[in-house]
Amino acid sequence: MADVNKKTALVTGANKGIGYAIAQGLGAIGFTIAVGARDTTRREEAVERLRANGIDAFGVALDVTSDDSAATAAKTIEQTTGRLDVLVNNAGIGGRVDGGAQIPSTLDLDVVRTVLDTNVFGVVRVTNAMLPLLRRAESPRIVNMSSNMGSLTLQTGPQLAAYAPSKSMLNSITAQYARELAGTNVIVNAACPGYVATDFTGHAAPRTPEQGAAIAIRLATLPDDGPRGGFFDDEGVIPW
């Protein structure tokens, strides 16, 4: 069993990109990091890189599209640390775009289903599996990684009629969790990392993963009187 006084954070999709940067940032301020990822090799490599930087980390096999995987991941964390202080739902996909698959008039509904299964249903699966462990913590936090492309007000970015609505729905789900948990110590918010250079963007974006991770780290460490059910980036509240 790990040090009971040390906080533990699970970051999904933590083997690379923004997820890894969030893991690194939380680890640097003293969290034990549960590296959630599907790919065994990449997960183990991420754990080793974090440990090489002096961060206490362990791997958690996690496919967010599988109920069984989410349940098993919760058992792994319970056996390792006994509770969970922070959950960062970072794992997400953009979805296929070839052949007009995400243009509304030629929208491929199979692409929509696939994107929703990871970006929305995956968040619900993992959150519900981890809530019993989060409730054991003194100041539990849940951060859902969203995008301003999901903002109905801003309507930013290219037309991605599977990806953008998935983030709109994620923001709404975040608000619903916040309503349910309003009378508890579990604080839930959504974060927009901005346009970050990752595999998702072809590494052609201006922001670094570390810059993208900053808002998630801030929301993961909110004080007990912090905001609930909001959508934030580095500048503050995002209209959505």
ChimeraX commands (.cxc) that place a marker at each C-alpha (Angstrom):
marker #1 position 0.00,0.00,0.00 radius 0.5
marker #1 position 1.30,3.46,-0.91 radius 0.5
marker #1 position 1.81,6.36,1.50 radius 0.5
marker #1 position -1.70,7.14,2.73 radius 0.5
marker #1 position -0.84,10.84,3.07 radius 0.5
marker #1 position 0.19,11.20,-0.57 radius 0.5
marker #1 position -2.46,12.11,-3.11 radius 0.5
marker #1 position -3.06,9.94,-6.16 radius 0.5
marker #1 position -4.18,11.10,-9.60 radius 0.5
marker #1 position -5.40,8.92,-12.45 radius 0.5
marker #1 position -4.82,10.45,-15.87 radius 0.5
marker #1 position -6.41,8.58,-18.77 radius 0.5
marker #1 position -4.54,8.55,-22.05 radius 0.5
marker #1 position -1.44,9.49,-20.08 radius 0.5
marker #1 position 1.15,7.76,-22.23 radius 0.5
marker #1 position 1.72,10.76,-24.53 radius 0.5
marker #1 position 0.81,14.33,-25.44 radius 0.5
marker #1 position -1.30,16.43,-23.10 radius 0.5
marker #1 position -2.08,13.43,-20.89 radius 0.5
marker #1 position 1.58,12.77,-20.24 radius 0.5
marker #1 position 2.19,16.46,-19.58 radius 0.5
marker #1 position -0.66,16.50,-17.05 radius 0.5
marker #1 position 0.79,13.42,-15.36 radius 0.5
marker #1 position 4.22,15.02,-15.27 radius 0.5
marker #1 position 2.87,18.29,-13.91 radius 0.5
marker #1 position 0.82,16.69,-11.15 radius 0.5
marker #1 position 3.68,14.35,-10.31 radius 0.5
marker #1 position 6.05,17.29,-9.98 radius 0.5
marker #1 position 3.87,18.79,-7.23 radius 0.5
marker #1 position 3.78,15.56,-5.26 radius 0.5
marker #1 position 1.01,13.37,-6.62 radius 0.5
marker #1 position 1.40,9.67,-7.16 radius 0.5
marker #1 position 0.41,9.17,-10.80 radius 0.5
marker #1 position -1.70,6.31,-12.07 radius 0.5
marker #1 position -0.88,6.20,-15.79 radius 0.5
marker #1 position -4.02,5.03,-17.55 radius 0.5
marker #1 position -3.47,3.73,-21.09 radius 0.5
marker #1 position -4.51,0.85,-23.34 radius 0.5
marker #1 position -1.15,0.05,-24.92 radius 0.5
marker #1 position 1.02,-1.94,-22.53 radius 0.5
marker #1 position 4.36,-0.93,-24.03 radius 0.5
marker #1 position 3.56,2.78,-24.20 radius 0.5
marker #1 position 2.08,2.71,-20.71 radius 0.5
marker #1 position 5.18,1.11,-19.23 radius 0.5
marker #1 position 7.46,3.51,-21.12 radius 0.5
marker #1 position 5.50,6.48,-19.75 radius 0.5
marker #1 position 5.77,5.14,-16.21 radius 0.5
marker #1 position 9.53,4.70,-16.60 radius 0.5
marker #1 position 9.95,8.24,-17.98 radius 0.5
marker #1 position 8.00,9.68,-15.07 radius 0.5
marker #1 position 10.01,7.69,-12.55 radius 0.5
marker #1 position 13.23,8.83,-14.19 radius 0.5
marker #1 position 12.08,12.38,-13.43 radius 0.5
marker #1 position 11.56,11.52,-9.77 radius 0.5
marker #1 position 7.80,11.04,-9.96 radius 0.5
marker #1 position 6.02,8.24,-8.13 radius 0.5
marker #1 position 4.04,6.48,-10.87 radius 0.5
marker #1 position 2.43,3.16,-11.69 radius 0.5
marker #1 position 0.62,1.83,-14.72 radius 0.5
marker #1 position -3.09,1.11,-14.99 radius 0.5
marker #1 position -4.36,-0.90,-17.95 radius 0.5
marker #1 position -7.38,1.06,-19.12 radius 0.5
marker #1 position -9.50,0.97,-22.25 radius 0.5
marker #1 position -12.14,3.64,-21.69 radius 0.5
marker #1 position -14.50,1.94,-24.17 radius 0.5
marker #1 position -14.76,-1.16,-21.95 radius 0.5
marker #1 position -16.86,-1.46,-18.80 radius 0.5
marker #1 position -14.78,-4.41,-17.62 radius 0.5
marker #1 position -11.52,-2.52,-18.18 radius 0.5
marker #1 position -12.76,0.47,-16.18 radius 0.5
marker #1 position -13.83,-1.80,-13.31 radius 0.5
marker #1 position -10.50,-3.62,-13.32 radius 0.5
marker #1 position -8.63,-0.31,-13.38 radius 0.5
marker #1 position -10.53,0.81,-10.28 radius 0.5
marker #1 position -9.51,-2.40,-8.51 radius 0.5
marker #1 position -5.87,-1.83,-9.48 radius 0.5
marker #1 position -5.92,1.65,-7.98 radius 0.5
marker #1 position -7.73,0.49,-4.85 radius 0.5
marker #1 position -5.15,-2.24,-4.28 radius 0.5
marker #1 position -2.25,0.15,-4.91 radius 0.5
marker #1 position -3.25,3.35,-3.12 radius 0.5
marker #1 position -6.61,2.69,-1.42 radius 0.5
marker #1 position -8.27,5.82,-2.79 radius 0.5
marker #1 position -8.19,8.33,-5.63 radius 0.5
marker #1 position -7.84,12.08,-5.15 radius 0.5
marker #1 position -7.93,13.29,-8.75 radius 0.5
marker #1 position -9.36,11.88,-11.96 radius 0.5
marker #1 position -8.38,13.55,-15.23 radius 0.5
marker #1 position -10.49,12.20,-18.09 radius 0.5
marker #1 position -8.03,13.05,-20.84 radius 0.5
marker #1 position -8.34,10.11,-23.26 radius 0.5
marker #1 position -10.07,11.20,-26.45 radius 0.5
marker #1 position -10.14,10.73,-30.20 radius 0.5
marker #1 position -10.84,12.99,-33.15 radius 0.5
marker #1 position -12.44,10.40,-35.38 radius 0.5
marker #1 position -12.00,9.62,-39.05 radius 0.5
marker #1 position -12.38,12.57,-41.46 radius 0.5
marker #1 position -11.81,11.04,-44.92 radius 0.5
marker #1 position -14.57,11.07,-47.52 radius 0.5
marker #1 position -16.55,13.78,-45.75 radius 0.5
marker #1 position -17.05,11.54,-42.72 radius 0.5
marker #1 position -17.46,14.57,-40.42 radius 0.5
marker #1 position -19.17,17.01,-42.77 radius 0.5
marker #1 position -22.81,17.25,-41.66 radius 0.5
marker #1 position -24.36,16.52,-45.07 radius 0.5
marker #1 position -22.23,13.38,-45.51 radius 0.5
marker #1 position -21.80,12.49,-41.84 radius 0.5
marker #1 position -20.80,8.90,-41.16 radius 0.5
marker #1 position -22.86,7.86,-38.15 radius 0.5
marker #1 position -20.45,5.03,-37.37 radius 0.5
marker #1 position -17.76,7.68,-36.90 radius 0.5
marker #1 position -20.08,9.57,-34.55 radius 0.5
marker #1 position -20.72,6.41,-32.51 radius 0.5
marker #1 position -17.00,5.64,-32.28 radius 0.5
marker #1 position -16.10,9.17,-31.17 radius 0.5
marker #1 position -18.90,9.30,-28.60 radius 0.5
marker #1 position -17.89,5.92,-27.18 radius 0.5
marker #1 position -14.50,7.32,-26.22 radius 0.5
marker #1 position -15.08,11.03,-25.68 radius 0.5
marker #1 position -18.39,10.85,-23.80 radius 0.5
marker #1 position -19.36,7.32,-22.83 radius 0.5
marker #1 position -15.74,6.61,-21.88 radius 0.5
marker #1 position -15.75,9.53,-19.46 radius 0.5
marker #1 position -18.96,8.27,-17.87 radius 0.5
marker #1 position -17.61,4.69,-17.63 radius 0.5
marker #1 position -14.38,5.72,-15.98 radius 0.5
marker #1 position -15.91,8.37,-13.73 radius 0.5
marker #1 position -18.54,6.01,-12.38 radius 0.5
marker #1 position -15.98,3.27,-11.82 radius 0.5
marker #1 position -13.72,5.67,-9.91 radius 0.5
marker #1 position -16.31,7.58,-7.88 radius 0.5
marker #1 position -16.26,5.16,-4.91 radius 0.5
marker #1 position -12.49,5.70,-4.64 radius 0.5
marker #1 position -12.81,9.46,-5.11 radius 0.5
marker #1 position -15.37,9.64,-2.30 radius 0.5
marker #1 position -12.71,8.31,0.07 radius 0.5
marker #1 position -10.51,11.36,-0.54 radius 0.5
marker #1 position -10.66,14.62,1.41 radius 0.5
marker #1 position -10.75,16.95,-1.60 radius 0.5
marker #1 position -11.50,14.89,-4.70 radius 0.5
marker #1 position -11.40,16.55,-8.12 radius 0.5
marker #1 position -12.55,15.44,-11.57 radius 0.5
marker #1 position -11.30,17.23,-14.67 radius 0.5
marker #1 position -12.80,16.43,-18.07 radius 0.5
marker #1 position -10.62,17.46,-20.98 radius 0.5
marker #1 position -12.85,19.19,-23.48 radius 0.5
marker #1 position -12.33,21.62,-26.37 radius 0.5
marker #1 position -13.64,25.05,-27.31 radius 0.5
marker #1 position -14.68,23.38,-30.59 radius 0.5
marker #1 position -17.58,22.09,-28.50 radius 0.5
marker #1 position -18.71,25.62,-27.68 radius 0.5
marker #1 position -22.06,26.41,-29.32 radius 0.5
marker #1 position -21.25,30.08,-28.80 radius 0.5
marker #1 position -17.75,30.21,-30.27 radius 0.5
marker #1 position -18.11,27.59,-33.04 radius 0.5
marker #1 position -14.34,27.46,-33.52 radius 0.5
marker #1 position -12.19,25.24,-35.69 radius 0.5
marker #1 position -13.00,23.17,-38.77 radius 0.5
marker #1 position -16.30,21.37,-39.28 radius 0.5
marker #1 position -15.94,18.14,-37.34 radius 0.5
marker #1 position -19.52,16.99,-36.86 radius 0.5
marker #1 position -18.57,14.01,-34.70 radius 0.5
marker #1 position -15.75,15.47,-32.62 radius 0.5
marker #1 position -17.16,18.94,-31.87 radius 0.5
marker #1 position -20.60,17.68,-30.70 radius 0.5
marker #1 position -18.85,15.07,-28.55 radius 0.5
marker #1 position -17.20,17.91,-26.64 radius 0.5
marker #1 position -20.50,19.80,-26.40 radius 0.5
marker #1 position -22.04,16.71,-24.84 radius 0.5
marker #1 position -19.03,16.25,-22.56 radius 0.5
marker #1 position -19.49,19.79,-21.26 radius 0.5
marker #1 position -23.15,19.05,-20.56 radius 0.5
marker #1 position -22.31,15.75,-18.84 radius 0.5
marker #1 position -19.77,17.65,-16.72 radius 0.5
marker #1 position -22.51,20.05,-15.62 radius 0.5
marker #1 position -24.81,17.14,-14.78 radius 0.5
marker #1 position -22.16,15.49,-12.60 radius 0.5
marker #1 position -21.56,18.82,-10.87 radius 0.5
marker #1 position -25.28,19.12,-10.12 radius 0.5
marker #1 position -25.44,15.62,-8.66 radius 0.5
marker #1 position -22.30,16.14,-6.58 radius 0.5
marker #1 position -23.12,19.69,-5.47 radius 0.5
marker #1 position -23.59,18.66,-1.84 radius 0.5
marker #1 position -20.37,16.65,-1.67 radius 0.5
marker #1 position -16.65,17.40,-1.63 radius 0.5
marker #1 position -16.23,16.12,-5.22 radius 0.5
marker #1 position -15.59,19.06,-7.56 radius 0.5
marker #1 position -16.07,18.48,-11.30 radius 0.5
marker #1 position -15.07,20.83,-14.14 radius 0.5
marker #1 position -14.17,20.76,-17.82 radius 0.5
marker #1 position -10.96,22.14,-19.30 radius 0.5
marker #1 position -9.87,23.35,-22.73 radius 0.5
marker #1 position -6.12,22.94,-23.33 radius 0.5
marker #1 position -6.11,25.10,-26.45 radius 0.5
marker #1 position -4.55,24.24,-29.80 radius 0.5
marker #1 position -1.66,22.01,-28.75 radius 0.5
marker #1 position 1.09,20.35,-30.77 radius 0.5
marker #1 position 0.30,16.63,-30.38 radius 0.5
marker #1 position -0.32,13.61,-32.60 radius 0.5
marker #1 position -3.95,14.77,-32.74 radius 0.5
marker #1 position -2.99,18.05,-34.44 radius 0.5
marker #1 position -0.11,16.66,-36.46 radius 0.5
marker #1 position 2.26,18.61,-34.18 radius 0.5
marker #1 position 1.39,21.73,-36.19 radius 0.5
marker #1 position -0.15,23.75,-33.35 radius 0.5
marker #1 position 1.47,26.67,-31.47 radius 0.5
marker #1 position 1.02,25.47,-27.89 radius 0.5
marker #1 position 3.16,22.88,-26.13 radius 0.5
marker #1 position 1.64,19.92,-24.25 radius 0.5
marker #1 position 2.88,21.53,-21.03 radius 0.5
marker #1 position 0.97,24.72,-21.83 radius 0.5
marker #1 position -2.11,22.67,-22.63 radius 0.5
marker #1 position -1.79,20.76,-19.37 radius 0.5
marker #1 position -1.69,23.85,-17.16 radius 0.5
marker #1 position -5.47,24.38,-16.94 radius 0.5
marker #1 position -6.06,20.72,-16.05 radius 0.5
marker #1 position -3.48,20.92,-13.27 radius 0.5
marker #1 position -5.10,24.09,-11.96 radius 0.5
marker #1 position -8.57,22.52,-11.91 radius 0.5
marker #1 position -7.20,19.33,-10.34 radius 0.5
marker #1 position -5.84,21.33,-7.42 radius 0.5
marker #1 position -8.72,23.74,-6.81 radius 0.5
marker #1 position -9.45,24.78,-3.23 radius 0.5
marker #1 position -12.56,23.37,-1.58 radius 0.5
marker #1 position -14.52,26.54,-2.43 radius 0.5
marker #1 position -13.52,26.37,-6.10 radius 0.5
marker #1 position -15.94,26.53,-9.03 radius 0.5
marker #1 position -18.09,23.56,-9.99 radius 0.5
marker #1 position -19.52,22.48,-13.32 radius 0.5
marker #1 position -17.64,25.11,-15.33 radius 0.5
marker #1 position -15.67,25.13,-18.56 radius 0.5
marker #1 position -12.30,26.85,-18.38 radius 0.5
marker #1 position -9.13,27.63,-20.28 radius 0.5
marker #1 position -6.05,29.66,-19.31 radius 0.5
marker #1 position -8.01,32.90,-19.65 radius 0.5
marker #1 position -10.92,31.83,-17.46 radius 0.5
marker #1 position -14.51,30.80,-18.19 radius 0.5
marker #1 position -15.32,29.72,-21.75 radius 0.5
marker #1 position -18.84,30.48,-23.08 radius 0.5
marker #1 position -20.39,27.24,-24.28 radius 0.5
marker link #1:1,2 radius 0.2
marker link #1:2,3 radius 0.2
marker link #1:3,4 radius 0.2
marker link #1:4,5 radius 0.2
marker link #1:5,6 radius 0.2
marker link #1:6,7 radius 0.2
marker link #1:7,8 radius 0.2
marker link #1:8,9 radius 0.2
marker link #1:9,10 radius 0.2
marker link #1:10,11 radius 0.2
marker link #1:11,12 radius 0.2
marker link #1:12,13 radius 0.2
marker link #1:13,14 radius 0.2
marker link #1:14,15 radius 0.2
marker link #1:15,16 radius 0.2
marker link #1:16,17 radius 0.2
marker link #1:17,18 radius 0.2
marker link #1:18,19 radius 0.2
marker link #1:19,20 radius 0.2
marker link #1:20,21 radius 0.2
marker link #1:21,22 radius 0.2
marker link #1:22,23 radius 0.2
marker link #1:23,24 radius 0.2
marker link #1:24,25 radius 0.2
marker link #1:25,26 radius 0.2
marker link #1:26,27 radius 0.2
marker link #1:27,28 radius 0.2
marker link #1:28,29 radius 0.2
marker link #1:29,30 radius 0.2
marker link #1:30,31 radius 0.2
marker link #1:31,32 radius 0.2
marker link #1:32,33 radius 0.2
marker link #1:33,34 radius 0.2
marker link #1:34,35 radius 0.2
marker link #1:35,36 radius 0.2
marker link #1:36,37 radius 0.2
marker link #1:37,38 radius 0.2
marker link #1:38,39 radius 0.2
marker link #1:39,40 radius 0.2
marker link #1:40,41 radius 0.2
marker link #1:41,42 radius 0.2
marker link #1:42,43 radius 0.2
marker link #1:43,44 radius 0.2
marker link #1:44,45 radius 0.2
marker link #1:45,46 radius 0.2
marker link #1:46,47 radius 0.2
marker link #1:47,48 radius 0.2
marker link #1:48,49 radius 0.2
marker link #1:49,50 radius 0.2
marker link #1:50,51 radius 0.2
marker link #1:51,52 radius 0.2
marker link #1:52,53 radius 0.2
marker link #1:53,54 radius 0.2
marker link #1:54,55 radius 0.2
marker link #1:55,56 radius 0.2
marker link #1:56,57 radius 0.2
marker link #1:57,58 radius 0.2
marker link #1:58,59 radius 0.2
marker link #1:59,60 radius 0.2
marker link #1:60,61 radius 0.2
marker link #1:61,62 radius 0.2
marker link #1:62,63 radius 0.2
marker link #1:63,64 radius 0.2
marker link #1:64,65 radius 0.2
marker link #1:65,66 radius 0.2
marker link #1:66,67 radius 0.2
marker link #1:67,68 radius 0.2
marker link #1:68,69 radius 0.2
marker link #1:69,70 radius 0.2
marker link #1:70,71 radius 0.2
marker link #1:71,72 radius 0.2
marker link #1:72,73 radius 0.2
marker link #1:73,74 radius 0.2
marker link #1:74,75 radius 0.2
marker link #1:75,76 radius 0.2
marker link #1:76,77 radius 0.2
marker link #1:77,78 radius 0.2
marker link #1:78,79 radius 0.2
marker link #1:79,80 radius 0.2
marker link #1:80,81 radius 0.2
marker link #1:81,82 radius 0.2
marker link #1:82,83 radius 0.2
marker link #1:83,84 radius 0.2
marker link #1:84,85 radius 0.2
marker link #1:85,86 radius 0.2
marker link #1:86,87 radius 0.2
marker link #1:87,88 radius 0.2
marker link #1:88,89 radius 0.2
marker link #1:89,90 radius 0.2
marker link #1:90,91 radius 0.2
marker link #1:91,92 radius 0.2
marker link #1:92,93 radius 0.2
marker link #1:93,94 radius 0.2
marker link #1:94,95 radius 0.2
marker link #1:95,96 radius 0.2
marker link #1:96,97 radius 0.2
marker link #1:97,98 radius 0.2
marker link #1:98,99 radius 0.2
marker link #1:99,100 radius 0.2
marker link #1:100,101 radius 0.2
marker link #1:101,102 radius 0.2
marker link #1:102,103 radius 0.2
marker link #1:103,104 radius 0.2
marker link #1:104,105 radius 0.2
marker link #1:105,106 radius 0.2
marker link #1:106,107 radius 0.2
marker link #1:107,108 radius 0.2
marker link #1:108,109 radius 0.2
marker link #1:109,110 radius 0.2
marker link #1:110,111 radius 0.2
marker link #1:111,112 radius 0.2
marker link #1:112,113 radius 0.2
marker link #1:113,114 radius 0.2
marker link #1:114,115 radius 0.2
marker link #1:115,116 radius 0.2
marker link #1:116,117 radius 0.2
marker link #1:117,118 radius 0.2
marker link #1:118,119 radius 0.2
marker link #1:119,120 radius 0.2
marker link #1:120,121 radius 0.2
marker link #1:121,122 radius 0.2
marker link #1:122,123 radius 0.2
marker link #1:123,124 radius 0.2
marker link #1:124,125 radius 0.2
marker link #1:125,126 radius 0.2
marker link #1:126,127 radius 0.2
marker link #1:127,128 radius 0.2
marker link #1:128,129 radius 0.2
marker link #1:129,130 radius 0.2
marker link #1:130,131 radius 0.2
marker link #1:131,132 radius 0.2
marker link #1:132,133 radius 0.2
marker link #1:133,134 radius 0.2
marker link #1:134,135 radius 0.2
marker link #1:135,136 radius 0.2
marker link #1:136,137 radius 0.2
marker link #1:137,138 radius 0.2
marker link #1:138,139 radius 0.2
marker link #1:139,140 radius 0.2
marker link #1:140,141 radius 0.2
marker link #1:141,142 radius 0.2
marker link #1:142,143 radius 0.2
marker link #1:143,144 radius 0.2
marker link #1:144,145 radius 0.2
marker link #1:145,146 radius 0.2
marker link #1:146,147 radius 0.2
marker link #1:147,148 radius 0.2
marker link #1:148,149 radius 0.2
marker link #1:149,150 radius 0.2
marker link #1:150,151 radius 0.2
marker link #1:151,152 radius 0.2
marker link #1:152,153 radius 0.2
marker link #1:153,154 radius 0.2
marker link #1:154,155 radius 0.2
marker link #1:155,156 radius 0.2
marker link #1:156,157 radius 0.2
marker link #1:157,158 radius 0.2
marker link #1:158,159 radius 0.2
marker link #1:159,160 radius 0.2
marker link #1:160,161 radius 0.2
marker link #1:161,162 radius 0.2
marker link #1:162,163 radius 0.2
marker link #1:163,164 radius 0.2
marker link #1:164,165 radius 0.2
marker link #1:165,166 radius 0.2
marker link #1:166,167 radius 0.2
marker link #1:167,168 radius 0.2
marker link #1:168,169 radius 0.2
marker link #1:169,170 radius 0.2
marker link #1:170,171 radius 0.2
marker link #1:171,172 radius 0.2
marker link #1:172,173 radius 0.2
marker link #1:173,174 radius 0.2
marker link #1:174,175 radius 0.2
marker link #1:175,176 radius 0.2
marker link #1:176,177 radius 0.2
marker link #1:177,178 radius 0.2
marker link #1:178,179 radius 0.2
marker link #1:179,180 radius 0.2
marker link #1:180,181 radius 0.2
marker link #1:181,182 radius 0.2
marker link #1:182,183 radius 0.2
marker link #1:183,184 radius 0.2
marker link #1:184,185 radius 0.2
marker link #1:185,186 radius 0.2
marker link #1:186,187 radius 0.2
marker link #1:187,188 radius 0.2
marker link #1:188,189 radius 0.2
marker link #1:189,190 radius 0.2
marker link #1:190,191 radius 0.2
marker link #1:191,192 radius 0.2
marker link #1:192,193 radius 0.2
marker link #1:193,194 radius 0.2
marker link #1:194,195 radius 0.2
marker link #1:195,196 radius 0.2
marker link #1:196,197 radius 0.2
marker link #1:197,198 radius 0.2
marker link #1:198,199 radius 0.2
marker link #1:199,200 radius 0.2
marker link #1:200,201 radius 0.2
marker link #1:201,202 radius 0.2
marker link #1:202,203 radius 0.2
marker link #1:203,204 radius 0.2
marker link #1:204,205 radius 0.2
marker link #1:205,206 radius 0.2
marker link #1:206,207 radius 0.2
marker link #1:207,208 radius 0.2
marker link #1:208,209 radius 0.2
marker link #1:209,210 radius 0.2
marker link #1:210,211 radius 0.2
marker link #1:211,212 radius 0.2
marker link #1:212,213 radius 0.2
marker link #1:213,214 radius 0.2
marker link #1:214,215 radius 0.2
marker link #1:215,216 radius 0.2
marker link #1:216,217 radius 0.2
marker link #1:217,218 radius 0.2
marker link #1:218,219 radius 0.2
marker link #1:219,220 radius 0.2
marker link #1:220,221 radius 0.2
marker link #1:221,222 radius 0.2
marker link #1:222,223 radius 0.2
marker link #1:223,224 radius 0.2
marker link #1:224,225 radius 0.2
marker link #1:225,226 radius 0.2
marker link #1:226,227 radius 0.2
marker link #1:227,228 radius 0.2
marker link #1:228,229 radius 0.2
marker link #1:229,230 radius 0.2
marker link #1:230,231 radius 0.2
marker link #1:231,232 radius 0.2
marker link #1:232,233 radius 0.2
marker link #1:233,234 radius 0.2
marker link #1:234,235 radius 0.2
marker link #1:235,236 radius 0.2
marker link #1:236,237 radius 0.2
marker link #1:237,238 radius 0.2
marker link #1:238,239 radius 0.2
marker link #1:239,240 radius 0.2
view
